[in-house]
Amino acid sequence: MKKEMFGTEITLLRDTFRRLVRRHAKTNIIKLINKTHPADMALIYRYFNEGEQDAIFNLMNPSEATVEFLSELDEAITIRLLEQEDPQHMASILEEASSNEQAYLMGLVNEEYAASVIELLQTEEQEELEELMAYPEDSAGSLMNTDVFTLHENTKAQEAIAALQDHEEAEMVFYLYAIDDNEILTGVVSLRDLVTIPGNTMLKDIMSRKVHTVRPEIDQEEVARIVSQYNFLAVPVVDSDEKLLGIVTVDDVVDVIREEATEDFLQMVGAGKDREILLKSSWDNARMRLPWLFASWIGGILAVFIIGIFDSVLQSTIALAAFIPVIMGMGGNIGTQSSTIIVRGLATGRVGFENSVKILFKEIRVGLILGILYGVLLGIFTLFQFLEASPMLGVVVGLSICFSMIIAATIGSLVPLILNRFDVDPAVATGPFVTTAIDILGVTLYFLIAGYFIVTT
């Protein structure tokens, strides 16, 4: 049985593979591949150069382990390996894959190569695969597994158990789905219930008729929310006539949650949304970040103009310049914190339209509390640090930091809520856009307060 590996064992495994590749010890490499868990293979694979990757992959036989390895591998590496593979060999690998795994792998490669591989599959598999690939990307339809075990609702428990024992390729047999004469999904039975009831009991007498289902076109993030909220092991996918098309299993949902969270975090800091950004070249990385950072650049230019407008205020009390970084930094930090909390709450379902106002005012109160605390601390510091300056400088700095943090918490919370209300991804509201808006407003407010308390007094 293959064993999962952790820590230093991964490093040891990586070095062992490299040593065997250098020696061209093909027999030993194959033995090591067969002993290594596919997830561990995918983990260490990114540390090999292309020559080492090709040498190891060429020794992998078409098997379920190879399919699992390709599914766990970074997409960029998977695409490179597949597109240089002979279509006939690729088709033999797909024969070992489930329907959703086939759709995933063929969805990565270019259309011409995918078509040449699909042509080599059996007619039934071709039709099934083309149907799955026709669904929108990142939808329940593209994620579902069509190899679902179903039985008629009038089947007896003992007959169902016998049928399960004869069906080795059943996907997720923790749930048994019952259908009627028209192949419409009518209920679901857990495996535990099935084996603890009298053998002559019919499925329709013990099945749960309240089944949470999804349509194939629904976004995979919504499927993940349902699975995590109700702790399901699988969610059935049905068409408009309630006929069972397939199921989305929890192992696929875990990958979805990880991918969506990674994508959101990258967008929130303005690093694009490519989940494999670490594998991109320096130029590709720079190109993805360029438009996001342009917002910060514009914000900096506007801040320069604002400071120029209040040049007379700045010249009257030169000490004001020392606190500009503090005003901008503190406001940007609390704005990012509020945005992160709201965006994550929207993603997990903890924040919605019903409680959005309550959450907004809560974040404003948090900004007020922190603003008063740091305003007082910064004001006291100013009085002792700048003894020769106007005594009103401490008041100006204290009020500015207080109002800046309140405004930052408000903007950081409000913008994601507004975007979500209009079905725009709230993750794009954070990072450079929110912090830039906060910086501009914070500096403007700072000089307005300074002009009122210092220049006019």
TIMAR-719009 format. One line per field, with one value per residue (C-alpha): y, x, z; residue in one letter. Coordinates in nm, 4 decimals. Layout:
N
c2 [Y, ...]
c1 [X, ...]
c3 [Z, ...]
aa [A, ...]
! end
This chain:
457
c2 [0.0000, 0.3425, 0.5617, 0.9375, 1.1153, 1.4247, 1.6610, 1.5494, 1.2310, 1.4437, 1.5872, 1.2402, 1.1076, 1.3962, 1.3393, 0.9653, 1.0199, 1.2614, 1.0175, 0.7340, 0.9546, 1.0498, 0.6799, 0.5913, 0.3230, 0.2706, -0.0449, 0.1225, 0.4371, 0.2326, 0.0532, 0.3847, 0.5326, 0.2373, 0.2800, 0.6556, 0.8111, 1.0118, 1.3247, 1.3030, 1.2546, 1.5705, 1.7591, 1.6796, 1.7015, 2.0817, 2.0676, 1.8680, 2.0287, 1.9471, 1.6711, 1.4958, 1.5398, 1.3840, 1.0931, 1.0024, 1.0532, 0.8351, 0.5445, 0.5784, 0.3166, 0.3983, 0.3444, 0.5071, 0.6217, 0.8040, 0.9720, 1.0813, 1.2109, 1.4231, 1.5556, 1.6628, 1.8145, 2.1888, 2.2777, 2.4326, 2.1156, 1.8919, 2.0801, 2.0523, 1.6790, 1.5992, 1.8010, 1.6327, 1.2879, 1.0596, 1.0741, 0.6947, 0.6726, 0.9596, 0.7799, 0.4690, 0.6838, 0.8323, 0.4806, 0.4528, 0.7862, 0.8705, 1.0907, 1.4128, 1.3408, 1.2891, 1.6202, 1.8005, 1.6715, 1.7303, 2.0763, 2.1753, 2.0960, 2.2697, 2.1752, 2.0093, 1.7745, 1.7025, 1.6113, 1.3698, 1.1943, 1.1793, 1.0172, 0.7204, 0.6551, 0.4246, 0.5827, 0.5822, 0.7493, 1.0047, 1.1164, 1.1345, 1.3301, 1.5776, 1.6363, 1.7141, 1.9448, 2.1389, 2.2637, 2.6030, 2.6018, 2.5861, 2.4653, 2.1668, 1.9969, 2.0112, 1.8878, 1.6019, 1.2310, 1.0489, 0.7020, 0.6971, 0.3834, 0.4001, 0.1529, 0.1550, 0.2735, -0.0598, -0.2560, -0.4532, -0.3852, -0.7295, -0.6937, -0.3483, -0.4800, -0.7635, -0.5201, -0.2965, -0.5898, -0.6728, -0.3119, -0.2456, 0.0847, 0.2628, 0.6215, 0.7319, 0.4312, 0.5949, 0.7195, 0.5072, 0.7063, 0.5801, 0.6487, 0.5774, 0.4313, 0.7572, 0.7648, 1.0658, 1.0985, 1.0270, 0.9797, 0.8845, 0.6105, 0.6060, 0.2893, 0.2653, 0.2597, 0.0074, -0.2538, -0.2140, -0.2740, -0.6005, -0.7427, -0.7357, -0.3611, -0.1558, 0.1468, 0.3764, 0.2948, 0.4087, 0.6654, 1.0362, 1.2133, 1.5566, 1.5565, 1.8637, 1.8801, 2.1265, 2.2058, 2.1347, 2.5017, 2.6237, 2.7622, 2.5193, 2.7658, 2.7281, 2.3487, 2.3848, 2.6051, 2.3421, 2.0593, 2.2552, 2.3841, 2.0470, 1.8225, 1.6110, 1.3550, 1.4152, 1.6334, 1.4972, 1.6960, 1.6835, 1.8309, 2.0350, 1.7127, 1.6041, 1.3199, 1.2308, 1.3348, 1.2716, 1.3645, 1.6068, 1.4371, 1.5929, 1.5288, 1.7459, 2.0092, 2.0319, 2.1184, 2.3782, 2.5452, 2.5610, 2.6978, 2.9582, 3.0772, 3.1083, 3.3008, 3.5402, 3.6060, 3.6783, 3.9233, 4.0919, 4.1891, 4.2803, 3.9865, 3.8745, 3.5526, 3.2869, 3.0169, 2.9018, 3.2390, 3.0904, 2.8843, 3.1836, 3.3671, 3.7014, 3.8812, 3.7051, 3.7891, 4.1542, 4.1688, 4.0320, 4.2761, 4.5784, 4.6863, 4.6386, 4.8447, 5.1146, 5.2082, 5.2633, 5.4701, 5.6903, 5.7238, 5.8325, 6.0972, 6.2296, 6.2401, 6.4513, 6.6980, 6.7106, 6.7828, 7.0531, 7.2154, 7.2370, 7.3543, 7.6689, 7.4600, 7.2337, 7.5292, 7.6888, 7.3739, 7.1587, 6.8899, 6.7940, 6.6150, 6.3691, 6.2195, 6.1681, 5.8091, 5.7294, 5.8606, 5.6694, 5.3508, 5.3155, 5.3896, 5.1448, 4.8692, 4.8874, 4.9224, 4.6023, 4.4241, 4.5221, 4.4253, 4.0871, 4.0140, 4.1126, 3.9316, 3.6141, 3.6420, 3.6746, 3.3712, 3.1532, 3.2727, 3.4380, 3.7785, 3.8321, 4.0954, 4.0394, 4.1162, 4.3426, 4.6650, 4.5195, 4.4028, 4.7409, 4.9373, 4.6886, 4.7524, 5.1284, 5.0947, 4.8960, 5.1769, 5.4329, 5.2447, 5.1915, 5.5479, 5.6989, 5.4762, 5.5439, 5.9075, 5.9694, 5.7809, 5.9640, 6.3001, 6.2513, 6.1417, 6.4554, 6.6873, 6.5426, 6.4948, 6.8386, 7.0757, 7.3794, 7.3202, 7.4529, 7.2848, 7.2201, 6.9807, 6.6964, 6.7650, 6.7694, 6.4437, 6.2722, 6.3747, 6.2900, 5.9381, 5.8838, 6.0008, 5.8273, 5.4902, 5.5363, 5.6219, 5.3332, 5.0797, 5.2168, 5.2018, 4.8678, 4.7178, 4.9040, 4.8565, 4.4723, 4.4726, 4.7024, 4.4990, 4.1757, 4.3314, 4.3874, 4.0360, 4.1599, 3.9580, 4.1449, 4.0264, 4.2804, 4.5618, 4.5113, 4.5569, 4.8509, 4.9977, 5.0245, 5.1287, 5.3903, 5.5443, 5.5473, 5.7096, 5.9923, 6.0596, 6.0280, 6.2827, 6.5235, 6.5033, 6.5463, 6.8754, 7.0030, 6.9484, 7.1012, 7.4046, 7.4586, 7.4139, 7.5487, 7.8012, 7.9689, 7.9870]
c1 [0.0000, 0.1336, 0.2230, 0.1838, 0.5099, 0.5873, 0.8686, 1.2247, 1.1024, 0.9963, 1.3463, 1.4981, 1.2608, 1.3428, 1.7168, 1.6726, 1.4839, 1.7489, 2.0263, 1.8497, 1.7777, 2.1447, 2.2357, 1.9629, 1.8432, 1.5065, 1.4106, 1.4736, 1.2898, 0.9817, 0.9905, 1.0173, 0.7312, 0.5096, 0.5931, 0.5352, 0.1940, 0.0792, 0.0274, 0.3873, 0.5064, 0.3204, 0.4702, 0.8334, 0.7891, 0.8005, 1.1596, 1.2843, 1.4083, 1.2305, 1.4736, 1.4234, 1.0456, 1.0341, 1.2587, 1.0365, 0.7039, 0.8118, 0.8491, 0.4951, 0.2524, -0.1131, -0.2831, -0.5121, -0.2014, -0.0719, -0.4090, -0.4142, -0.0590, -0.1545, -0.4617, -0.2528, 0.0263, 0.0604, -0.1361, 0.1570, 0.3640, 0.0686, 0.0054, 0.3707, 0.3821, 0.0545, 0.1035, 0.4366, 0.2869, 0.1817, -0.2015, -0.2241, -0.0398, -0.2452, -0.5650, -0.4475, -0.3960, -0.7454, -0.8902, -0.7876, -0.9461, -1.2949, -1.5155, -1.4439, -1.0699, -1.0783, -1.2602, -1.0128, -0.7045, -0.8413, -0.9583, -0.5967, -0.4488, -0.5096, -0.8227, -0.6406, -0.4470, -0.7537, -0.9558, -0.6853, -0.6863, -1.0652, -1.0932, -0.8951, -1.1386, -1.4396, -1.7510, -1.9382, -1.6489, -1.6129, -1.9741, -1.9562, -1.6313, -1.7483, -2.0657, -1.8685, -1.6292, -1.9260, -2.0174, -1.8805, -1.5379, -1.5445, -1.9059, -2.0623, -2.1018, -1.7305, -1.6513, -1.8999, -1.8299, -2.0816, -1.9842, -2.2649, -2.4241, -2.8044, -3.0846, -3.4587, -3.6467, -3.8347, -3.5112, -3.4851, -3.1980, -3.0412, -3.0542, -2.8968, -2.6085, -2.5480, -2.5528, -2.3004, -2.0681, -2.0792, -2.0155, -1.6503, -1.6242, -1.9026, -1.8120, -1.8818, -2.0859, -2.1350, -2.4546, -2.6892, -2.9096, -3.2598, -3.4428, -3.7916, -3.9107, -3.8278, -3.4718, -3.5631, -3.3759, -3.6242, -3.4087, -3.0794, -2.9852, -2.6709, -2.4629, -2.4997, -2.8791, -2.8655, -2.6686, -2.8607, -3.2158, -3.3994, -3.3025, -3.6552, -3.7013, -3.7370, -3.5185, -3.8192, -3.9183, -3.5888, -3.4525, -3.4429, -3.6571, -3.5198, -3.2076, -2.9866, -2.9149, -2.7452, -2.7721, -2.4686, -2.4239, -2.3959, -2.0573, -1.8278, -1.7886, -2.1598, -2.1205, -1.8321, -2.0473, -2.3240, -2.0829, -1.9100, -2.2357, -2.4126, -2.1038, -2.2009, -1.9677, -2.1206, -2.3798, -2.5900, -2.6083, -2.9437, -3.0875, -3.4060, -3.6132, -3.4459, -3.2640, -2.9348, -2.6348, -2.3555, -2.2172, -1.9574, -1.7564, -1.5971, -1.2400, -1.3055, -1.4701, -1.1605, -0.9565, -1.2168, -1.2069, -0.8279, -0.8210, -1.0925, -0.9315, -0.5930, -0.7481, -0.9266, -0.6128, -0.4092, -0.6706, -0.6982, -0.3314, -0.3341, -0.1262, -0.3735, -0.5672, -0.3434, -0.3155, 0.0184, 0.1874, 0.4990, 0.5621, 0.5372, 0.8383, 0.9491, 0.8032, 0.4663, 0.4591, 0.5334, 0.2752, -0.0008, 0.0768, 0.1219, -0.2442, -0.3164, -0.0181, -0.1126, -0.3951, -0.1409, 0.0719, -0.2243, -0.3040, 0.0515, 0.0375, -0.2925, -0.1424, 0.1443, -0.1055, -0.3004, 0.0146, 0.1015, -0.2394, -0.1780, 0.1805, 0.1165, -0.0134, 0.2895, 0.5321, 0.3723, 0.4335, 0.6991, 0.6499, 0.3245, 0.5286, 0.6655, 0.3206, 0.2065, 0.3453, 0.1752, -0.1626, -0.1445, 0.0004, -0.2447, -0.5436, -0.4285, -0.3708, -0.7113, -0.8785, -0.7106, -0.8081, -1.1738, -1.1753, -1.0220, -1.2786, -1.5721, -1.4449, -1.3783, -1.7180, -1.8890, -1.6992, -1.7945, -2.1545, -2.1134, -2.1776, -2.4846, -2.7364, -2.9385, -2.6615, -2.4442, -2.5578, -2.4917, -2.1442, -2.0693, -2.1529, -1.9580, -1.6451, -1.7049, -1.7181, -1.3946, -1.2369, -1.3658, -1.2236, -0.8851, -0.8856, -0.9438, -0.6790, -0.4062, -0.5134, -0.4547, -0.1233, 0.0029, -0.1183, 0.0724, 0.3826, 0.3602, 0.3445, 0.6639, 0.8523, 0.7854, 0.8064, 0.8781, 0.5840, 0.2336, 0.0526, -0.2330, -0.0122, -0.0926, -0.4654, -0.4346, -0.2410, -0.4674, -0.7887, -0.6463, -0.5445, -0.8814, -1.0897, -0.8579, -0.9077, -1.2849, -1.2977, -1.0647, -1.2768, -1.5888, -1.4444, -1.2759, -1.6086, -1.8483, -1.6803, -1.6793, -2.0422, -2.1479, -1.9628, -2.1102, -2.4580, -2.4037, -2.2602, -1.9043, -1.6255, -1.5579, -1.1972, -1.1036, -1.2120, -0.9287, -0.5551, -0.4394, -0.7843, -0.9041, -0.5684, -0.5174, -0.8606, -0.7898, -0.4491, -0.5941, -0.8811, -0.6545, -0.4006, -0.6756, -0.8469, -0.5147, -0.4354, -0.7933, -0.7786, -0.4306, -0.5459, -0.8368, -0.6563, -0.3084, -0.3300, -0.6544, -0.5615]
c3 [0.0000, -0.0903, 0.2042, 0.2257, 0.2977, 0.4992, 0.5928, 0.5327, 0.3622, 0.0642, 0.0356, 0.0621, -0.2052, -0.4390, -0.4034, -0.4577, -0.7834, -0.9064, -0.8270, -1.0111, -1.3136, -1.3388, -1.3318, -1.5858, -1.3408, -1.5106, -1.3183, -0.9825, -1.0921, -1.1847, -0.8492, -0.6659, -0.8695, -0.7774, -0.4071, -0.4005, -0.3432, -0.6506, -0.4372, -0.3175, -0.6742, -0.7763, -0.4825, -0.5600, -0.9382, -0.9399, -0.8082, -1.1079, -1.4264, -1.7536, -1.8453, -1.5117, -1.5370, -1.8835, -1.7844, -1.4890, -1.6680, -1.9619, -1.7193, -1.5798, -1.7075, -1.7841, -1.4478, -1.1931, -1.0039, -1.3132, -1.3598, -0.9958, -1.0323, -1.3354, -1.1539, -0.8527, -1.0618, -1.1252, -1.4383, -1.6239, -1.5813, -1.6701, -1.9949, -2.0993, -2.0277, -2.2024, -2.5194, -2.5944, -2.5342, -2.8189, -2.8573, -2.8525, -2.5197, -2.3813, -2.4796, -2.2931, -1.9821, -2.0156, -2.0258, -1.6591, -1.5652, -1.4446, -1.6598, -1.4708, -1.4668, -1.8435, -1.8901, -1.6639, -1.8436, -2.1935, -2.0894, -2.0192, -2.3597, -2.6915, -2.8868, -3.1760, -2.9489, -2.7366, -3.0464, -3.1671, -2.8285, -2.7935, -3.1388, -3.0059, -2.7205, -2.7404, -2.8900, -2.5594, -2.3788, -2.6584, -2.6275, -2.2494, -2.2520, -2.5162, -2.3157, -1.9996, -2.1847, -2.3244, -1.9758, -1.8653, -1.7067, -1.3241, -1.3258, -1.1503, -1.4886, -1.5658, -1.2149, -1.1819, -1.2141, -1.4314, -1.3058, -1.0518, -0.9117, -0.9068, -0.8353, -0.8778, -0.5700, -0.5565, -0.5109, -0.1860, 0.0540, 0.0127, -0.3663, -0.3423, -0.1305, -0.3753, -0.6672, -0.4928, -0.4353, -0.8056, -0.9117, -0.8303, -1.0180, -0.8273, -0.7365, -0.3787, -0.2600, 0.0806, -0.0819, -0.2917, -0.5278, -0.6054, -0.9317, -1.0666, -1.3965, -1.5764, -1.4329, -1.2214, -0.8921, -0.6132, -0.3044, -0.1443, 0.1002, 0.3139, 0.3138, 0.6916, 0.6700, 0.3888, 0.5845, 0.9134, 0.7892, 0.7137, 0.3754, 0.2298, 0.2923, -0.0253, -0.0874, -0.1204, 0.2386, 0.3916, 0.1483, 0.2176, -0.0377, 0.0459, -0.1688, -0.2153, -0.5873, -0.8210, -1.1898, -1.4122, -1.5052, -1.1443, -1.0378, -0.8592, -0.5708, -0.4925, -0.4909, -0.2464, -0.0228, -0.0118, 0.0681, 0.3450, 0.4933, 0.5112, 0.5451, 0.2451, 0.0926, -0.2494, -0.4228, -0.7120, -1.0353, -1.2150, -1.5342, -1.5698, -1.5594, -1.2316, -1.4072, -1.2419, -1.4545, -1.2059, -0.8660, -0.7343, -0.4598, -0.1534, -0.2734, -0.5781, -0.3578, -0.1354, -0.4447, -0.5452, -0.2033, -0.2139, -0.5690, -0.5110, -0.1861, -0.3569, -0.6439, -0.4055, -0.2011, -0.5133, -0.6419, -0.3042, -0.3081, -0.6758, -0.7993, -1.0669, -1.0227, -1.1760, -0.9091, -1.0485, -1.0380, -0.8768, -1.1899, -1.4233, -1.5610, -1.4191, -1.7224, -1.6892, -1.3187, -1.3889, -1.6691, -1.4429, -1.1630, -1.3888, -1.4289, -1.0594, -0.9474, -1.1981, -0.9614, -0.6828, -0.9181, -1.0075, -0.6378, -0.5645, -0.8396, -0.7015, -0.3506, -0.4872, -0.6377, -0.3122, -0.1125, -0.3669, -0.3209, 0.0551, 0.0122, 0.2178, 0.5074, 0.4893, 0.4832, 0.7884, 0.9934, 0.8328, 1.1012, 0.9256, 0.6583, 0.9139, 0.9773, 0.6170, 0.6029, 0.9351, 0.8200, 0.4922, 0.6426, 0.9319, 0.7108, 0.4434, 0.6990, 0.8641, 0.5245, 0.4039, 0.7258, 0.6876, 0.3198, 0.3942, 0.6651, 0.4418, 0.1298, 0.3268, 0.4949, 0.1566, 0.0256, 0.3226, 0.3415, 0.6832, 0.5291, 0.3122, 0.2108, 0.5272, 0.7765, 0.5590, 0.7277, 1.0717, 0.9669, 0.8082, 1.1231, 1.3307, 1.1224, 1.1488, 1.5278, 1.5171, 1.3132, 1.5641, 1.8643, 1.7004, 1.5665, 1.9093, 2.0692, 1.8130, 1.7750, 2.1453, 2.1422, 1.8329, 1.9656, 2.2944, 2.1025, 1.8868, 2.1871, 2.3348, 2.0079, 1.8542, 2.1519, 1.9346, 1.6997, 1.7460, 2.0376, 1.7953, 1.5959, 1.8355, 1.7963, 1.4173, 1.4016, 1.6567, 1.4806, 1.1395, 1.2340, 1.4035, 1.1059, 0.8604, 1.0302, 1.0459, 0.6756, 0.5921, 0.7808, 0.6090, 0.2563, 0.3140, 0.4210, 0.1939, -0.1438, -0.1360, -0.0181, -0.3030, -0.5658, -0.4332, -0.4506, -0.8249, -0.8782, -0.9221, -0.7615, -0.4344, -0.4232, -0.6908, -0.4585, -0.2137, -0.2402, -0.4535, -0.5240, -0.1649, -0.0188, -0.2923, -0.2272, 0.1457, 0.0979, -0.1122, 0.1274, 0.4303, 0.3034, 0.1928, 0.5307, 0.7112, 0.5400, 0.5724, 0.9488, 0.9644, 0.7638, 1.0021, 1.3351, 1.2546, 0.9737, 1.0811, 1.4514]
aa [M, K, K, E, M, F, G, T, E, I, T, L, L, R, D, T, F, R, R, L, V, R, R, H, A, K, T, N, I, I, K, L, I, N, K, T, H, P, A, D, M, A, L, I, Y, R, Y, F, N, E, G, E, Q, D, A, I, F, N, L, M, N, P, S, E, A, T, V, E, F, L, S, E, L, D, E, A, I, T, I, R, L, L, E, Q, E, D, P, Q, H, M, A, S, I, L, E, E, A, S, S, N, E, Q, A, Y, L, M, G, L, V, N, E, E, Y, A, A, S, V, I, E, L, L, Q, T, E, E, Q, E, E, L, E, E, L, M, A, Y, P, E, D, S, A, G, S, L, M, N, T, D, V, F, T, L, H, E, N, T, K, A, Q, E, A, I, A, A, L, Q, D, H, E, E, A, E, M, V, F, Y, L, Y, A, I, D, D, N, E, I, L, T, G, V, V, S, L, R, D, L, V, T, I, P, G, N, T, M, L, K, D, I, M, S, R, K, V, H, T, V, R, P, E, I, D, Q, E, E, V, A, R, I, V, S, Q, Y, N, F, L, A, V, P, V, V, D, S, D, E, K, L, L, G, I, V, T, V, D, D, V, V, D, V, I, R, E, E, A, T, E, D, F, L, Q, M, V, G, A, G, K, D, R, E, I, L, L, K, S, S, W, D, N, A, R, M, R, L, P, W, L, F, A, S, W, I, G, G, I, L, A, V, F, I, I, G, I, F, D, S, V, L, Q, S, T, I, A, L, A, A, F, I, P, V, I, M, G, M, G, G, N, I, G, T, Q, S, S, T, I, I, V, R, G, L, A, T, G, R, V, G, F, E, N, S, V, K, I, L, F, K, E, I, R, V, G, L, I, L, G, I, L, Y, G, V, L, L, G, I, F, T, L, F, Q, F, L, E, A, S, P, M, L, G, V, V, V, G, L, S, I, C, F, S, M, I, I, A, A, T, I, G, S, L, V, P, L, I, L, N, R, F, D, V, D, P, A, V, A, T, G, P, F, V, T, T, A, I, D, I, L, G, V, T, L, Y, F, L, I, A, G, Y, F, I, V, T, T]
! end
